[in-house]
């Protein structure tokens, strides 16, 4: 895909597939990660190329294509006085979950993110970690083929981040997940696959284990990931 803003090329010939499991998208600020995310979820249209969503072996077309995508942005607007269950139910309605199965989908999703006991609380009453889980519930209530997460653990404390990692790992057993992040802890915990953007181009893709091998490391540690990332984007490290 390609994306231009007047004379600026934000993405230049990026071609990638997102398999089942977690793919972590890395890159410095301005590399094109946010642009790619907006194109994937349909907020913007590419200048060239297209996004293809597969449901099984079948390509999903038309308006149904973006109904097969779940998106949790880093910051999302929410009506503070709305209850958790109503918020997730509204998301299900927007994503065309059939009325006959809506209550069951909402209930099972609240169970997955451990919010059933808090379903009548207002969103404005939730802690940061609980609010992030409510946003995740809204993103997955329709059982998407692709889940896109943009800096999902930013602002979470270590306990909340570990809990979030566990929930994403469970979802990724049956869903393709793209996780755009600056936190290498996310990659260490979740990233079976890694894609690196720099200056609008895809400069590296493979597994996390293959990435750290580029700096002769044998374990997927935060330090090894940092050194490998810096090497791929041409930054010298000590």
C-alpha positions in Angstrom: 0.0 0.0 0.0 0.9 3.6 -0.5 -0.3 6.7 1.3 0.5 10.3 0.3 -0.5 13.5 2.0 0.1 16.1 -0.7 3.8 15.9 -1.4 4.6 13.7 1.6 4.8 10.0 1.3 3.7 8.5 4.7 3.7 4.8 3.5 5.7 3.7 0.5 4.9 0.2 -1.0 4.2 -1.5 2.2 3.0 -5.1 1.7 2.5 -7.4 4.6 0.2 -10.2 5.8 -1.0 -10.6 9.4 -1.3 -14.3 10.2 -3.2 -15.8 13.2 -1.4 -14.9 16.4 0.2 -11.6 17.4 2.2 -9.5 15.0 4.0 -6.6 16.7 4.5 -3.5 14.6 7.6 -1.5 15.6 9.2 1.7 14.5 10.3 5.1 15.7 7.8 8.1 15.9 6.9 9.1 12.4 7.8 5.8 10.9 4.2 5.3 9.5 2.7 3.0 12.2 -0.3 5.2 12.9 -0.9 5.7 9.2 -0.9 2.0 8.6 -3.3 1.4 11.4 -5.7 4.0 10.1 -5.6 2.4 6.7 -6.2 -1.1 8.1 -9.3 -0.1 10.1 -10.8 2.0 7.3 -10.4 5.4 8.9 -8.4 6.5 5.8 -8.1 5.2 2.3 -4.8 4.2 0.7 -3.5 6.3 -2.2 -2.6 3.0 -3.9 -3.2 -0.6 -3.0 -5.8 -2.2 -0.8 -6.6 -4.0 2.4 -7.8 -7.6 2.1 -9.6 -9.4 4.9 -10.0 -13.2 4.7 -12.6 -15.0 6.6 -11.4 -18.6 6.3 -10.4 -18.9 2.7 -13.0 -16.3 1.5 -12.2 -12.7 0.8 -14.6 -10.4 2.6 -15.8 -7.5 0.4 -17.8 -4.3 0.6 -19.1 -2.9 3.9 -18.7 -6.3 5.6 -14.9 -6.0 5.3 -14.5 -3.4 8.0 -17.2 -5.2 10.1 -14.7 -8.0 10.4 -12.1 -5.8 12.0 -11.8 -4.8 15.7 -9.9 -1.7 16.7 -8.7 -0.5 20.1 -7.0 2.9 19.7 -4.5 4.2 22.3 -7.1 6.8 23.4 -10.8 6.3 22.7 -13.7 8.5 23.4 -16.4 7.1 25.7 -19.6 8.4 27.3 -18.6 8.6 31.0 -22.2 8.0 32.2 -22.8 5.0 30.0 -22.7 1.5 31.7 -20.1 -1.1 30.7 -22.7 -3.5 29.4 -24.5 -0.9 27.4 -21.2 0.3 25.9 -20.3 -3.2 24.7 -23.9 -3.8 23.5 -23.7 -0.6 21.4 -20.4 -1.7 19.9 -22.0 -5.1 19.0 -24.9 -3.3 17.3 -22.5 -1.1 15.3 -20.7 -4.2 14.2 -23.9 -5.9 13.1 -24.0 -8.7 15.6 -27.5 -10.3 15.0 -30.1 -9.3 17.6 -30.8 -12.9 18.4 -27.2 -13.5 19.6 -26.4 -10.1 20.9 -26.9 -10.8 24.6 -24.9 -14.0 24.5 -22.0 -12.3 22.6 -21.9 -9.4 25.1 -22.1 -11.7 28.1 -19.3 -14.0 26.9 -17.1 -11.1 26.0 -17.5 -9.5 29.4 -16.5 -12.9 30.9 -13.4 -12.9 28.7 -12.2 -9.5 29.9 -13.4 -10.2 33.5 -16.0 -7.4 33.6 -19.2 -9.2 34.1 -19.4 -8.2 37.8 -18.8 -4.6 36.8 -21.2 -4.6 33.9 -23.5 -2.0 35.5 -20.7 0.4 36.5 -20.4 3.6 34.5 -17.4 3.9 32.3 -16.3 7.1 34.1 -16.1 5.1 37.3 -13.6 2.6 36.0 -9.8 2.5 36.7 -7.4 2.9 33.7 -6.9 -0.9 33.5 -10.7 -1.7 33.7 -11.4 1.0 31.1 -8.9 -0.5 28.7 -10.6 -3.9 29.2 -13.9 -2.3 28.4 -12.4 -0.9 25.2 -11.1 -4.4 24.4 -14.5 -5.9 24.9 -16.0 -3.4 22.5 -13.3 -4.2 20.0 -13.8 -8.0 20.0 -17.6 -8.5 20.8 -18.3 -9.3 17.1 -15.5 -11.9 17.0 -13.3 -10.0 14.4 -11.0 -11.7 11.9 -8.4 -9.0 12.6 -7.9 -7.2 15.8 -5.8 -4.0 15.6 -4.3 -2.6 18.9 -2.6 0.8 19.0 -0.3 1.2 22.0 -2.7 -0.9 24.1 -0.6 -1.1 27.3 0.5 2.6 27.4 -0.2 4.0 30.9 -0.8 0.6 32.5 1.1 -0.4 35.6 3.1 -3.7 35.5 0.3 -5.8 37.0 -2.3 -4.4 34.5 0.1 -4.8 31.6 0.7 -8.5 32.5 -3.0 -9.1 32.8 -3.6 -7.4 29.4 -0.9 -9.6 27.9 -2.6 -12.7 29.1 -6.0 -11.7 27.7 -4.5 -10.8 24.3 -2.6 -14.1 24.2 -5.9 -15.9 24.7 -7.7 -13.9 21.9 -4.8 -14.5 19.5 -5.3 -18.3 19.6 -8.2 -17.8 17.1 -7.6 -14.2 15.8 -5.0 -12.3 13.8 -3.8 -9.5 16.0 -1.7 -6.5 15.0 -0.2 -4.7 18.0 1.5 -1.4 17.3 3.7 -0.6 20.2 6.8 1.3 21.5 7.1 -1.0 24.5 9.4 -3.9 23.9 7.9 -5.7 26.9 4.9 -6.2 24.7 7.0 -7.9 22.0 8.7 -10.1 24.6 5.4 -11.2 26.1 3.3 -11.5 22.9 5.2 -11.0 19.7 5.6 -14.3 17.8 5.9 -12.1 14.6 7.5 -8.7 14.2 7.3 -6.1 11.5 9.4 -3.0 11.5 8.5 0.3 9.7 11.0 3.1 9.1 10.4 6.2 7.1 7.2 4.8 5.6 8.8 1.5 4.4 8.7 -2.0 5.8 12.4 -2.7 6.6 12.1 -6.0 8.4 9.6 -8.8 9.1 9.9 -12.2 10.7 9.7 -13.9 14.1 10.9 -12.3 17.3 13.5 -15.1 17.6 14.8 -14.3 14.1 15.0 -10.6 14.9 17.2 -11.1 18.0 19.4 -13.4 16.0 20.4 -10.4 13.8 22.4 -9.2 16.8 23.7 -12.7 17.7 21.4 -13.0 20.7 19.8 -16.3 21.6 17.0 -15.2 23.9 14.1 -12.8 23.2 14.9 -10.3 25.9 14.0 -6.6 26.0 17.7 -5.7 25.6 18.2 -7.9 22.6 15.0 -6.7 21.0 16.1 -3.1 21.5 19.5 -3.7 19.9 18.0 -5.5 17.0 15.4 -2.8 16.4 18.0 -0.1 16.4 20.1 -2.0 14.0 17.2 -2.5 11.6 16.4 1.3 11.5 20.1 2.3 11.2 20.7 3.7 14.7 24.0 3.1 16.3 23.9 1.5 19.7 26.7 1.0 22.3 
